[in-house]
Amino acid sequence: MTRSSVPETPDMATLRRELDTLRAERDEAMQARTALKSDLARATEQASTARTRASRAVIRAEARAMAARMGAVEPADVVRLVDLSAVTLAEDGTPQGLDSVMEAARESRAYLFTPSQPASGAASGTTAAGPAPRAGDPTPFDARTAGARDVKAAASAAGLRWPVAN
């Protein structure tokens, strides 16, 4: 082996400078890693908060729509008065447990809802409704648009004298 084939070893001062440089790079990398971890935690928390707010908004909107379908006089008031904390969103975005909450609200706060209307004869399949109008029936009398002759004819048809004599 010749002296030219053996690599020269650097002196101790050079090695210490390189070691100090590597340690500084390591410290910077560790600080950057710590900063990235805190940024990730903050971003995760913000995403979770945003997801929760969006879920609550969807649940409130669905509750307002359901209250309107159930005949609420003011659906927004119903949503403000019910406890929606038990309602959750399923994976497909539909609210779970909203039906029971709204039915309980309808039972406990009936004054917020209009009374249910009986179904018409056509909807229920019965003919219990009043008689259908006949084709020859006259239109109802409207005194606002009637002339003097129309008023006299309507009065005589009702068995009244017109004009009334004092």
C-alpha positions as CSV (number, residue, x, y, z in Angstrom):
1,M,0.0,0.0,0.0
2,T,1.2,3.3,-0.9
3,R,0.7,6.5,0.9
4,S,-1.3,8.0,-2.0
5,S,-3.9,5.2,-1.9
6,V,-4.7,5.8,1.8
7,P,-7.2,8.7,2.3
8,E,-6.0,11.5,4.5
9,T,-7.8,11.9,7.7
10,P,-9.0,15.4,8.4
11,D,-7.9,17.1,11.5
12,M,-10.0,17.3,14.7
13,A,-11.1,20.9,14.1
14,T,-12.6,20.0,10.7
15,L,-14.4,17.0,12.2
16,R,-15.8,19.2,15.0
17,R,-17.1,21.8,12.6
18,E,-18.8,19.1,10.5
19,L,-20.3,17.6,13.7
20,D,-21.6,21.0,14.8
21,T,-23.1,21.6,11.3
22,L,-24.8,18.2,11.4
23,R,-26.1,18.9,14.9
24,A,-27.5,22.3,13.9
25,E,-29.3,20.7,10.9
26,R,-30.7,18.0,13.2
27,D,-32.0,20.6,15.6
28,E,-33.6,22.6,12.8
29,A,-35.2,19.4,11.5
30,M,-36.6,18.6,14.9
31,Q,-38.0,22.1,15.3
32,A,-39.6,21.9,11.9
33,R,-41.1,18.5,12.8
34,T,-42.5,19.9,16.1
35,A,-44.0,22.8,14.2
36,L,-45.5,20.5,11.6
37,K,-47.0,18.3,14.4
38,S,-48.6,21.3,16.0
39,D,-49.9,22.6,12.6
40,L,-51.4,19.1,11.9
41,A,-53.1,19.0,15.3
42,R,-54.5,22.5,14.8
43,A,-55.8,21.6,11.3
44,T,-57.3,18.4,12.6
45,E,-59.1,20.3,15.3
46,Q,-60.4,22.9,12.8
47,A,-61.6,20.2,10.4
48,S,-63.4,18.5,13.3
49,T,-65.0,21.8,14.4
50,A,-66.1,22.5,10.8
51,R,-67.5,19.0,10.4
52,T,-69.5,19.4,13.6
53,R,-70.9,22.8,12.6
54,A,-71.9,21.5,9.2
55,S,-73.6,18.5,10.7
56,R,-75.5,20.7,13.1
57,A,-76.6,22.9,10.2
58,V,-77.8,19.9,8.2
59,I,-79.7,18.6,11.2
60,R,-81.4,22.0,11.8
61,A,-82.3,22.3,8.2
62,E,-83.8,18.8,8.1
63,A,-85.7,19.5,11.4
64,R,-87.1,22.7,9.9
65,A,-88.2,20.9,6.8
66,M,-89.8,18.1,8.8
67,A,-91.6,20.6,11.1
68,A,-93.0,22.2,8.0
69,R,-94.2,18.9,6.6
70,M,-95.8,18.1,10.0
71,G,-97.8,21.3,9.9
72,A,-95.8,23.6,12.2
73,V,-97.1,27.2,12.3
74,E,-93.5,28.5,12.5
75,P,-91.0,25.7,11.8
76,A,-88.0,27.8,12.9
77,D,-89.6,28.2,16.4
78,V,-90.0,24.4,16.6
79,V,-86.4,23.9,15.8
80,R,-85.3,26.4,18.4
81,L,-87.4,24.7,21.1
82,V,-86.5,21.1,20.6
83,D,-83.3,19.4,21.8
84,L,-81.5,18.1,18.7
85,S,-78.5,16.8,20.6
86,A,-79.7,13.2,20.3
87,V,-79.9,13.4,16.5
88,T,-76.9,12.2,14.5
89,L,-76.0,12.0,10.8
90,A,-75.6,8.6,9.2
91,E,-72.9,7.9,6.7
92,D,-75.2,8.9,3.8
93,G,-76.1,12.2,5.5
94,T,-79.6,11.4,6.7
95,P,-80.5,12.4,10.2
96,Q,-80.9,9.5,12.6
97,G,-83.5,9.9,15.5
98,L,-85.1,13.1,14.1
99,D,-88.5,11.4,13.6
100,S,-88.8,10.6,17.3
101,V,-87.6,14.0,18.4
102,M,-90.1,15.8,16.2
103,E,-93.0,13.5,17.2
104,A,-92.2,14.2,20.8
105,A,-92.3,17.9,20.1
106,R,-95.6,17.6,18.3
107,E,-97.1,15.8,21.3
108,S,-95.6,18.0,24.0
109,R,-96.0,21.3,22.2
110,A,-99.1,20.9,20.1
111,Y,-99.7,24.7,20.1
112,L,-96.8,25.0,17.6
113,F,-98.6,22.9,15.1
114,T,-101.9,23.3,13.1
115,P,-104.6,20.9,14.0
116,S,-104.7,18.1,11.5
117,Q,-107.4,18.5,8.8
118,P,-109.7,15.7,8.1
119,A,-109.0,14.1,4.7
120,S,-111.3,15.0,1.9
121,G,-113.7,12.4,0.6
122,A,-111.5,11.9,-2.5
123,A,-108.4,11.2,-0.4
124,S,-110.1,8.9,2.1
125,G,-112.2,7.0,-0.4
126,T,-115.5,8.0,1.2
127,T,-118.3,10.2,-0.1
128,A,-119.0,11.8,3.3
129,A,-118.3,15.3,1.9
130,G,-121.1,17.7,1.1
131,P,-123.0,17.4,-2.2
132,A,-121.2,18.4,-5.3
133,P,-122.4,21.6,-7.0
134,R,-124.9,21.1,-9.8
135,A,-124.3,22.5,-13.2
136,G,-127.4,24.8,-13.2
137,D,-126.8,26.3,-9.7
138,P,-126.5,30.1,-9.8
139,T,-123.5,31.9,-8.7
140,P,-123.6,33.4,-5.2
141,F,-125.1,36.9,-4.9
142,D,-122.5,39.6,-4.6
143,A,-123.9,42.9,-3.4
144,R,-120.8,44.8,-4.2
145,T,-121.1,44.3,-8.0
146,A,-124.9,44.0,-8.3
147,G,-127.0,46.7,-9.7
148,A,-130.4,47.9,-8.4
149,R,-132.4,45.5,-10.6
150,D,-130.2,42.5,-9.4
151,V,-130.8,43.5,-5.7
152,K,-134.5,43.7,-6.2
153,A,-134.6,40.3,-8.0
154,A,-132.5,38.7,-5.2
155,A,-134.7,40.3,-2.5
156,S,-137.9,39.0,-4.1
157,A,-136.4,35.6,-4.6
158,A,-135.7,35.5,-0.8
159,G,-139.2,36.7,0.0
160,L,-138.2,40.2,0.9
161,R,-139.6,43.6,-0.2
162,W,-137.3,46.0,-1.9
163,P,-136.9,48.9,-1.4
164,V,-138.0,48.8,2.2
165,A,-140.7,51.4,2.9
166,N,-140.3,53.4,6.1
